[in-house]
Amino acid sequence: MILGIHHAAISTPDLDRALDFYCNLLGFTVASRMDWAPGTALPDTILGLKGSAARQAKLRAGNCFLELFEFSSPAPSRPERGIQDHGITHLCLHVSDLAAEVARLEAAGIRFRSAPQRRPTHVSVYGHDPDGNVLELLEVTDDSHPFSFTTLRPDPATVAPPGSRPPSSTKEEKA
């Protein structure tokens, strides 16, 4: 049974800069570190690469982990991609005081795409990490919001056992 999202991963050209940003500025803590040299079989197999080499750190924050990689082999490329393009578009961080976080991060030089936008149940804003990855800061102001952490408990009506068909809200058509 899928329990939830465990971690997201970001490839960075500068692991030390990324660690400084995520740990010293955002408050993540390092859960583990590892490096591997070219020809290390396990990472090559798992990642589907040949001759990979990287420095890696797994960070912890609240209810999830964030994995950072700095690959030295194979040579990384950085295709420019808009937030509207297919693939992962952003990483959302749950905060308790959005206004204070925005002020603190702006003072540290972080740029945001707009002023925080308030809705009836939450307020959010989009910005960037040092590598240009899009970050959303989200403060849920009303626990009735469907994304409130209070809603993160398994609902037997919506969680299907592995290998079974997911619940459907419509009747099946007969052939």
ChimeraX attribute file (.defattr): number of C-alpha atoms within 10 A of each C-alpha:
attribute: neighborCount
match mode: 1-to-1
recipient: residues
	/A:1	8
	/A:2	8
	/A:3	8
	/A:4	10
	/A:5	9
	/A:6	9
	/A:7	13
	/A:8	13
	/A:9	15
	/A:10	16
	/A:11	18
	/A:12	21
	/A:13	16
	/A:14	15
	/A:15	19
	/A:16	12
	/A:17	13
	/A:18	22
	/A:19	19
	/A:20	14
	/A:21	17
	/A:22	20
	/A:23	16
	/A:24	11
	/A:25	13
	/A:26	15
	/A:27	14
	/A:28	19
	/A:29	18
	/A:30	17
	/A:31	13
	/A:32	11
	/A:33	12
	/A:34	10
	/A:35	12
	/A:36	17
	/A:37	14
	/A:38	15
	/A:39	13
	/A:40	13
	/A:41	14
	/A:42	10
	/A:43	18
	/A:44	16
	/A:45	11
	/A:46	8
	/A:47	9
	/A:48	9
	/A:49	14
	/A:50	15
	/A:51	14
	/A:52	21
	/A:53	22
	/A:54	19
	/A:55	18
	/A:56	21
	/A:57	22
	/A:58	20
	/A:59	22
	/A:60	19
	/A:61	17
	/A:62	10
	/A:63	10
	/A:64	12
	/A:65	19
	/A:66	20
	/A:67	18
	/A:68	23
	/A:69	21
	/A:70	20
	/A:71	20
	/A:72	16
	/A:73	14
	/A:74	13
	/A:75	8
	/A:76	12
	/A:77	7
	/A:78	9
	/A:79	6
	/A:80	7
	/A:81	11
	/A:82	9
	/A:83	12
	/A:84	8
	/A:85	8
	/A:86	8
	/A:87	8
	/A:88	11
	/A:89	14
	/A:90	14
	/A:91	18
	/A:92	14
	/A:93	14
	/A:94	18
	/A:95	16
	/A:96	12
	/A:97	14
	/A:98	19
	/A:99	15
	/A:100	11
	/A:101	14
	/A:102	20
	/A:103	12
	/A:104	14
	/A:105	15
	/A:106	13
	/A:107	10
	/A:108	11
	/A:109	10
	/A:110	15
	/A:111	15
	/A:112	18
	/A:113	11
	/A:114	10
	/A:115	11
	/A:116	16
	/A:117	11
	/A:118	12
	/A:119	10
	/A:120	9
	/A:121	15
	/A:122	18
	/A:123	18
	/A:124	22
	/A:125	20
	/A:126	19
	/A:127	19
	/A:128	16
	/A:129	15
	/A:130	16
	/A:131	14
	/A:132	10
	/A:133	17
	/A:134	19
	/A:135	17
	/A:136	18
	/A:137	20
	/A:138	21
	/A:139	20
	/A:140	22
	/A:141	16
	/A:142	12
	/A:143	13
	/A:144	13
	/A:145	14
	/A:146	12
	/A:147	14
	/A:148	16
	/A:149	13
	/A:150	10
	/A:151	12
	/A:152	10
	/A:153	9
	/A:154	10
	/A:155	9
	/A:156	9
	/A:157	9
	/A:158	10
	/A:159	15
	/A:160	14
	/A:161	11
	/A:162	9
	/A:163	7
	/A:164	8
	/A:165	9
	/A:166	12
	/A:167	11
	/A:168	9
	/A:169	6
	/A:170	6
	/A:171	6
	/A:172	7
	/A:173	5
	/A:174	4
	/A:175	3
